[in-house]
Amino acid sequence: MPSTLANKKPAEVADYRQDWDKRLAEEESITSSSWSVAASAESPAALTVQSGTYTDRAVTVWLAAGTAGVSYVLTNMVETSGNRTLVGCYRLYVEAC
C-alpha cells in the first residue's frame, strides 16, 4: 500500500522529500533516483514530475499540475551503492482551493 504524501493544489509546484534511511544499510547510499506517475483514466490533466534530486540517504521530487479531486500514485526507484534497487510507492491527492 502506498504511503500518503501531503495534498497539493493544481496551481502549486511543490517539493516532497522522502527519507530512505530505514531501508538502507549503515554504509549504503543512494546513487541514482527516478520518479514516475501512474497514468489514470480519471486524470485528464496529468501530475507532472518537474525534477528530482537525491542525497546519500534521501530523495526530493518537485511536482506540478494535476487535476483537483484526483489521487495519483507516484513511484520512486533508487539504486544504491550496495547494488540494490529499492522502490517506494506514494499516493498524492490534488485538492481544489
C-alpha positions in Angstrom: 0.0 0.0 0.0 1.4 3.4 -1.0 2.4 5.9 1.7 0.5 9.2 1.6 2.1 12.5 0.7 0.7 15.9 1.7 -2.0 17.2 -0.6 -1.3 19.8 -3.2 -3.4 22.2 -5.3 -3.3 22.1 -9.2 -1.6 25.5 -9.5 1.2 24.6 -7.0 4.7 23.5 -7.8 5.6 21.6 -4.6 8.5 19.6 -3.3 8.2 16.3 -1.4 11.1 14.8 0.5 11.3 11.1 1.3 13.9 9.6 3.6 15.3 6.2 2.7 17.3 5.8 5.9 15.3 2.9 7.3 15.7 0.8 4.2 19.5 1.5 3.6 22.3 -0.4 5.3 24.5 1.7 7.6 27.2 2.4 5.0 24.9 2.3 1.9 24.0 5.4 -0.1 21.7 6.3 -2.9 23.5 6.5 -6.3 20.5 7.4 -8.5 16.8 8.1 -8.3 14.0 8.3 -10.8 10.3 9.1 -10.4 7.2 8.1 -12.4 3.5 8.9 -12.1 0.9 6.2 -12.8 -1.4 7.1 -15.6 -5.1 7.1 -14.9 -8.2 7.3 -17.0 -9.7 9.6 -14.3 -6.9 12.2 -14.6 -7.2 14.2 -17.8 -4.6 16.8 -16.6 -1.5 14.9 -15.6 0.5 15.4 -12.5 4.0 16.4 -13.7 7.3 15.5 -12.3 9.4 18.6 -12.8 12.6 17.4 -11.3 14.1 15.1 -8.7 17.2 15.3 -6.6 18.9 13.0 -4.1 21.4 12.9 -1.3 23.1 9.9 0.2 20.0 8.9 2.2 17.0 10.9 0.9 15.2 12.0 -2.3 13.2 15.0 -3.2 10.7 15.3 -6.1 9.2 18.6 -7.5 5.6 18.1 -8.7 3.4 20.4 -10.8 -0.2 20.5 -12.1 -2.7 17.6 -11.5 -6.5 17.5 -11.6 -8.4 18.6 -8.5 -10.2 15.7 -6.9 -7.8 13.0 -8.3 -5.4 10.8 -6.4 -2.1 9.9 -8.1 0.3 7.1 -7.4 4.0 8.0 -7.7 6.8 5.5 -7.8 10.4 6.3 -6.8 13.1 3.8 -7.8 16.5 4.2 -6.2 19.8 2.5 -7.0 22.2 2.1 -4.1 26.0 1.7 -3.5 25.2 -1.8 -2.3 24.0 -2.7 -5.8 20.3 -2.8 -4.7 17.3 -1.4 -6.4 14.6 -0.1 -4.0 11.1 1.0 -4.9 8.8 3.3 -2.9 5.2 4.0 -3.8 3.3 7.1 -2.7 -0.2 8.4 -3.0 -0.8 12.1 -3.6 -4.2 13.8 -3.6 -4.8 17.0 -5.6 -7.3 19.2 -3.9 -9.4 22.2 -5.0 -9.0 25.6 -3.4 
